Amino acid sequence: MKFVNFIQGQKPNLGVLNSSGKIVSFDDLGIETNDMNEFIIHFDKFKHKLTDLDSKIAYEIPQENYLAPIIEPRQDIICLGINFLDHAKESAKFKGEKFEEREYPVYFGKRCNQATAPFGDIPLHADVTSQLDYECELAFILSKDAYKIKAKDAKDYIFGYTIINEISARELQKRHKQFYRAKSLEGSTIMGPYITSVDEISYPPKLQLQSYVNDELRQNSNTQLFIFDIAYVLEELSAGMLLKAGSIISMGTPSGVGMGLNPPTFLKSGDKVRCVIENLGELCNKIKNINY
């Protein structure tokens, strides 16, 4: 199933796509929550109502009415850095560090007060950075609390998958020698267009991942090329650290980001960025010099 957050009648609603790609609202299904976090945490209480979707009233909603599926994550997003070998090599060139020689994952937090809609605008933040960059990533959402779990059980803890464009300010990243500030500018987490439930995607996911800037292909890889896969990440992170239901973990980006081009090429006002992952839909956003 594909779960969405959308605007209808001037207010946000949750819904699920039917087989025609139209939205059946939770209101019409008798699901009494308007908070995706609550829906995920209490999914067992609601799932019996997600039946016979093609017989229910459904709406065709314009793209601009889609919101991020989880608008306000309850915790910082957990991100992986340098989790594709090709991206490790391009990062090493840009920063002068040998990331590809590290034996352990790079984890960092990304503050997200409010996720940007899948077809919304991305603020340029020209007063803070001149090196705004894109990163197309697969993210997964936990269905329940995870603590000291084994890799073989990882799938049992996944609610579903979504796309994140993990916008980064490269000179801040380089200046501060770590990722948090560079990754946490307002509007820098683009998410959506929906959450695809774990049962719809073969596990472990082997999904083609692409990004485009102004329709020029920039990134083109597959999630089977992760250096550290989802099972490894969940076992390691949950060893001594409680991961709460609804937590979002973003698995890193492949090569082809702006800093890896020759010469490095960063986003500017008016650019259109598309992030596409097989079976998960796409994000399409314009860079705008707007106050945020």
Phi, psi and omega in degrees: 000157179238118184257134188232160173236127189211163177263129175215126181062041176072006180222153180288144178223156170257153179198181180223143180281139171272186185292344178266001181083009176270160186263127169259120186283151177298327178304316182287341178267356181075023177268112192267065171207146177239025184231115183298325177301314180295321179299316180295313183297323183251030185304321182300331180285334187257340194297334181292345179271354183268054182236159174055040187297327183288348178264357183267160173301133182226152185237142172264111187254131178296151184306322184294349178266359175283137173251167171301139183300323172241100186288317183236090176303143184281343176223165173305146175288135176270124183241152171255135173256150172055049184255008166238136183299320182295325178288326176301319182291319180289328176294321179300320179294317185289323188252353180072027177236149184266070182300327185293348181265359180286139181266350184237155180297153172259118178248146172206160177264147176236114178290134178219095177291322179207120180288142179283142181297152184299338178236023180273184180266147178255124180289138183286328183054046184296339178280350184244325186215149171244010184229056178284133187225160182253154174210110178278126186220147168276131175237151174234156184241135181282139180272338182205167179300141180234124179213122179054048180269162178262150182305322183295341181259005189303317183302327182295346183256002183262126174278314181181186186235153174212173177259139171234131166264108190265077186298139186224144175258103194294320183290332175291322178299315182288320184294316187268356176063017173203175195262340197304306182294318184296335184259357192245017176297148180301137179080009187265005174244105178260131189222143174140206356285350180204177170256122177267124185296151188301329183290345182273350185239129176301142183245136355290149185295133175236081191243135176290137185232129182219150169227152181227143169240120184052042177070007174268124180295125180246314181242141181204101184209194182218143184292348176288352181264011173306140172291313177244119187276176185302317182298315178299313183298315182293320178296315183292313183295325184277357178283096180087359179227125180281124175259119186279150173306137183093350177300143181249128179237122183254128199269010176095167189238152177275184179292165179109003176288165186300323182292341182271354181282164179238103001281165175306137185230118185253166185287146178227165181303133180098344178295146175249127181243127176242135174239126185232130171232131182311129178068002180244359179092205180210156169254144177216113188224148174257143174276128181226142178275076185243155174286138181225000000 
